[in-house]
């Protein structure tokens, strides 16, 4: 049995080192240099080239290197019997919450405005909002969404959360499916942390974003396809939305001809809200390698029908 490591957009060396230290007897093959495709039973993957997994006839499990699995699930050539897992890690959760807080403060303290003023060498003061008078809404109240809500609540923001089912958490006011319009209509800042499914793709479109109050701001930390890019740009240009912070995009790396790069109301970050540390997650992936070998249930297995 061999383990396949696929991470052409990340440095494979820290991953190889972490698993080699965990068990030097593991046979780890780094894509695309694979000696015997028939030996591959477990893959550790990030943004693999679509179609490659059909070349490994004995593949049983694909472990995403991150909390998201869209990069795996969008590949329709992966056999239905291959199981998929994701990372659930305290470090990733904490980093996401910190990044959300950072960007929420960035919005209310007018940093886009001050950056523009610096470029123009213009000393101009603009009043900022206090956290306690700012309503922040979070779309998607899973592990990451609730962690972000708790972090914002600890820093005195008024937090609202939207999800399919009601959540019991004192850190935020919970809204469900039939309360979407009411949820959106109250927000100063919207943070997207939804899983990417057929239902949520394109959810940040013109019609839905128009439900936000005039001058609202958005932060997308989930997946690029949640946003209809032309709709967001239109609402920014119409001044219905005042600014946007985007960490994820439909195409990554973001193409150089994207209007987001130069738009004065948009801050672009290169998918860095939370980044997996191989040393932090090696134990849970290794446990799943052993679980697979012994026919046991896998930790953090994804329901392929729900796509999360």
Residue pairs with C-beta under 8 A, 6 or more apart in sequence:
1 27
1 39
1 41
1 42
1 293
2 27
2 28
2 29
2 34
2 35
2 36
2 39
2 40
2 41
3 19
3 26
3 27
3 28
3 29
3 40
3 41
3 42
3 43
3 44
3 289
4 29
4 31
4 34
4 40
4 42
4 43
4 44
4 45
4 56
4 59
5 12
5 15
5 16
5 19
5 28
5 29
5 30
5 31
5 43
5 44
6 31
6 43
6 44
6 45
6 46
6 48
6 52
7 15
7 44
7 45
7 46
7 47
7 65
8 31
8 47
8 48
8 49
9 46
9 47
10 46
10 65
12 30
14 278
14 279
15 44
15 65
15 278
16 28
16 30
17 278
18 278
18 279
18 282
19 26
19 28
19 44
19 278
19 282
19 285
19 286
20 26
20 28
21 282
22 282
22 283
22 286
23 286
26 289
27 39
29 35
29 39
29 40
31 48
31 52
34 40
37 55
37 56
37 57
38 56
38 57
38 58
39 58
40 56
40 58
40 59
41 58
41 59
41 60
41 61
41 292
42 59
42 60
42 61
42 63
42 288
42 289
42 292
43 53
43 56
43 59
43 61
43 62
43 63
44 63
44 65
44 285
45 62
45 63
45 64
45 65
45 71
45 72
46 64
46 65
46 66
46 71
47 71
47 252
48 71
48 72
48 75
50 74
50 75
50 77
51 75
51 77
53 59
53 62
53 75
53 77
53 78
53 79
53 82
54 77
54 78
54 79
59 79
59 82
60 81
60 82
60 83
60 292
61 82
61 83
61 84
61 85
61 288
61 289
61 292
61 298
62 72
62 78
62 82
62 83
62 84
62 85
63 84
63 85
63 86
63 87
63 285
63 288
64 71
64 72
64 84
64 85
64 86
64 87
64 302
65 87
65 276
65 281
66 86
66 87
66 92
66 274
66 276
67 86
67 87
67 88
67 89
67 92
67 144
67 274
68 86
68 195
68 196
68 223
69 84
69 86
69 302
69 307
69 308
70 196
70 223
70 225
70 307
72 78
72 84
73 84
73 302
73 304
73 307
78 84
80 304
83 292
83 298
83 301
84 301
84 302
84 304
85 285
85 288
85 298
85 299
85 300
85 301
85 302
86 300
86 302
86 308
87 276
87 281
87 284
87 285
87 300
88 143
88 284
88 299
88 300
89 276
89 277
89 280
89 281
89 284
91 274
91 277
91 280
92 144
92 274
92 275
92 276
92 280
93 143
93 144
93 147
93 274
94 147
95 273
95 274
95 275
96 144
96 147
96 148
96 193
96 221
96 273
96 274
97 144
97 147
97 148
97 150
97 151
98 151
99 221
99 247
99 272
99 273
99 274
100 148
100 151
100 152
100 191
100 219
100 221
100 273
101 148
101 151
101 152
101 155
103 219
103 245
103 267
104 134
104 136
104 152
104 157
104 189
104 191
104 219
105 131
106 112
106 245
106 267
107 189
107 217
107 219
107 243
107 245
108 128
108 129
108 130
108 131
108 134
108 188
108 189
109 128
110 126
110 128
112 243
112 264
112 265
112 267
113 126
114 126
116 264
117 123
117 124
129 188
130 156
131 152
131 155
131 156
131 157
132 156
132 157
132 158
133 158
134 157
134 158
134 188
134 189
135 157
135 158
135 159
135 160
135 186
135 187
135 188
135 189
136 152
136 157
136 158
136 159
136 160
136 187
136 188
136 189
136 190
136 191
137 159
137 160
137 161
137 162
137 183
137 184
137 186
137 187
137 189
137 190
137 191
138 145
138 148
138 149
138 159
138 160
138 161
138 162
138 172
138 191
138 193
139 145
139 162
139 190
139 191
139 192
139 193
139 194
139 203
139 222
140 162
140 163
140 192
140 193
140 194
140 195
140 222
141 149
141 161
141 162
141 163
141 167
141 169
141 172
141 174
141 193
142 163
142 193
142 195
142 308
144 193
145 161
145 163
145 193
146 161
146 167
146 169
146 171
146 172
148 191
148 193
149 159
149 161
149 169
149 171
149 172
150 169
150 171
152 159
152 171
153 159
153 170
153 171
153 172
154 171
159 171
159 172
159 173
160 172
160 173
160 175
160 183
160 186
160 187
161 167
161 169
161 172
161 173
161 174
161 175
162 175
162 176
162 179
162 180
162 183
163 174
163 175
163 176
164 176
164 177
165 176
166 174
166 176
167 174
168 174
175 182
175 183
180 208
180 211
181 211
184 190
184 208
184 211
184 212
185 211
185 212
185 213
186 213
187 212
187 213
187 216
188 213
188 215
188 216
188 217
189 216
189 217
189 218
189 219
190 212
190 216
190 217
190 218
190 219
191 218
191 219
191 220
191 221
192 203
192 204
192 218
192 219
192 220
192 221
192 222
192 226
192 227
193 221
193 222
194 200
194 203
194 222
194 223
194 226
195 222
195 307
195 308
196 222
196 223
196 225
196 226
196 307
197 306
197 307
197 308
198 307
200 226
201 225
201 226
202 225
202 226
202 227
202 228
203 226
204 218
204 220
204 226
204 227
204 228
204 231
204 232
205 228
205 231
206 228
206 231
206 234
206 235
209 218
209 231
209 232
209 235
209 240
209 241
210 235
210 240
212 218
212 240
212 241
214 239
214 240
215 239
215 240
215 241
215 242
216 240
216 241
216 242
217 241
217 242
217 243
217 244
217 245
218 232
218 241
218 243
218 244
218 245
219 244
219 245
219 246
219 247
220 226
220 227
220 244
220 245
220 246
220 247
220 248
221 247
221 248
221 273
222 248
223 248
224 246
224 248
224 249
224 250
224 251
224 252
225 250
226 248
227 246
227 250
229 250
229 260
232 241
232 244
233 259
233 260
233 263
235 241
236 242
236 243
236 244
236 263
236 265
236 266
241 265
242 265
243 265
243 266
243 267
244 265
244 266
244 267
245 266
245 267
245 269
246 260
246 266
246 267
246 268
246 269
247 269
247 270
247 271
247 272
247 273
248 271
248 273
249 258
249 260
249 271
252 270
252 271
253 270
254 260
254 261
254 268
254 270
260 266
260 268
261 268
284 299
284 300
287 299
288 298
288 299
288 300
290 296
291 297
291 298
291 299
292 298
302 308
